[in-house]
């Protein structure tokens, strides 16, 4: 009951912040964010903030999740590639809006936990692998939509651009450093790619290869150093 009241308050805040797609809002309402958050931070599940999930990663701020999802302009025929499964929350939201989600995660321990959550919530249209997200998923390409939940240091990875269908959309954070990161909407046309800058954010970096399992998996509130997703600079965090 407490979570429900907080969820309603969050949905109202998202509406006021420009999330107008009722399907996106419905997906956020239907997916229990508390199921994707470590017990230490359960009481903050419906605060509009990013939270640590271990391995130096975070579950994104709900406003950023909602905005990136809305910009994908999804329908139930779309095949979506997600780079960075993380907690699994973004993939779960996507699963309510498209035909199938293919999600890649470089941290195996995070992926295993996310897969357990998908099973518990009976989300049957999500397929995952542990791998190098910068290479995409060539066996399943092309994709109608691609969403990247880590920041590319320069341009979008060529492999991901190549795996977009014509007319497809990619939502990706890009920037040389955390202070200059923006989310971009990339649309593939017959002639090439159109880029549109959307909003400033701060994400963990997009890295190659599969992460070594020797990395610490404790959950600590180190978000200030690991690239928490941030709202537009004119808003309050």
N, C-alpha and C positions, 0 to 999 in steps of 0.2 A: 504494500500500500504506500509505503514511504517512497519507494522507487517510482511508482506510478505518478505521484504528485510532482516529483522532481522531473520526470520525463515530460509531463505536460508543460511544465514551466520552460523546459529547454526547447520544446517544439515551438512555443510562442515566441521565444527569443530568436529562433532561427527564422521564423516568418518575418519578424521585424528587421532582421539583418539581410533580407533580400532573397531568402529561399522561398520561391513561389511555386515550384513544381510539387503538386500535391502527391504525386507518386513517390517522389523522393522523401517527402515528409512522412508518408505512410510507411515506407520501408524503415525509416529511422524509428518510428513508433513501434513497429512490429519486432524489431531485432533488439534483444535485451543487452544493452552495452555492458551491464554489470557482469555478464557471462564471459566477457573478454578482458577483464581487468583483474590483476592480482588481488588477493584478499586485503592486503595492506591499504589499498586505495578504493575499496568498495564504496565508501561513503561519498566519494567524489565522482561516481560513475556518470552522473548527469549534470556535472558542472561543465561549462564550455571551456575545457582546457585539455591539453595533452597530458598523458600520464606515462610513467616508465613501465615497461613490460619485461625488462631484463635484456642482457646482451647489448646494452647501450642503445636500445631501440625504444620507441614510444608508440602508444596508440594515439592517433591523431585527434586533434581538437574537433568536436562535432561540427562546428561551423565550416571547417576546412573540408571535412568528409562530405558534408552536404553540398558545399559549393562545387567541389571537384566532380561529384556525382551528377549534379544538375547540369554542369557544363558538358557532360558526355552525351546528353540528349538520348537516353537509352530507350529502347523498346524491346518487347518480348521476343523479337527475332534476332537480336544482336548476339554475336559471339565476342566476348571481352577478354583481353589479356591484362592481368594485373601483375605489376612488377613490385614485389615486396609484400608478401602475405602478412608478416608481422603477427599481430594478435589474431588476425582473421576477421576483424570487425568490418573493414572496408569490403572485403570479399562477400561477407554475409549480406551487407546492404545491397551490393550489386546483384546478388543472387535472386533478390526479390524483383528485379527490374529487367533482367535480360534472359536469354535462352540458356547460356552457359558461360561460366567464369573459369578461365585457366589462370592459375596463380602460381608464381615462382617466388621462392624464398631461399636466401643464401644461408640462413641460420637453421640448421636441422632441428635443434631443440625447440625453437619457436614454431617451426612448421608442424612438428609432432603434436604440440599442444593445440594449435589451431585446428588440425585435422580432427582431434578429439571433440573440440567444440562444434565443428560442423556436423559430426555424427550425432552428438547429443541433441542438436537443434534440428536434425533431420533435413539438412540442406544438401540435397542430392545432386544439384547441378553445378557443384564446384569440383574442379579437378586440380590437383596440386603436384608440384615436384620441387625437390631441392636442386637448385642450379644457379647459373649465372644469368641474372635477369637482363644484363646488358646485351646478351645474345638473343633474347627473346625465346620463342618456342616455335622453331621453324616447321616442326612436324604438324602443327595445328594451324599455321598461317594459311591465308591471310585473316586478319582480325578486323571486325567492324569498329571496335573501340579498343584503345589501350590507355591504361591509367598507371602512372608511375608514382610510387609513394616514397621516393627518395630523390634527392636533388642531383641532377647532372651538372658537372662542373662547367661544361661548355654547351655545345649543341646537343640535341637529342641523339642518342646512339643510332648509328646508321642502320644496324640490324633491326631496330624497332621501327624506324621509318620505312624500311623495306617491307616489313610484315604488315603494314597497314593496307587495307583495301582502299581503292579509289573512292573518295567520298567519306572515308573513315576519319575519326577524330582521336587524337591523343591528348591527354591532359598530363602535363609533366612540369615539376619544379626545375628551374635552371638558374644558375648563377655561379660566378667564380668563387664567392665566399658567402657565408650566412647573411652578411649585411646587404648583399645585392641579389638575393634570391627572389624570384617571382614565379608564380604559376603561369604557364603558357598553355594556350589551346592551339594545337597544330592540326590543320585540316589538309588531307591529301587531295589534290586535284589532278586532273589529267596532265597539267603542265608542271606540277611540282608540289610544294608545300607552302601553306599560308600560316603565319604565326601571329597570334594575338596575345598580348600581355594582359594578365587578369588581375592578380593581387600579390602583394609581398607576403612571403612566408619564411619559415626557417625549418628546414628538414635535415635529417641525417643525410650524409652523402651517398650517392649511388656508387657502389663498388663492384668490381668484377669478382668472379670465382665464387666458390663455396667457402663460407667462413670456417675457420678451424674450430673444432669443438672444444678446444682448450680455453676459449674465451670465457670469462666469468659469466655466470647466469643469474647471479643474485639480483634482486630488484631493489635498486636504491634510487632516491630522488635526485638523479644527476642530470635532469632534463635540461638544465641551463647550459650544459656543456655538450649535449648530444644532439642538439638540433630539434628542439620541440617546434611543432608547427605553430605559427603565430598568426593572429588575426591581422587585418590591414592596419597600417601604422596609425590611422586616425581613430582606431577603436581601442578599448581597454582590454588588456589581456585577462 
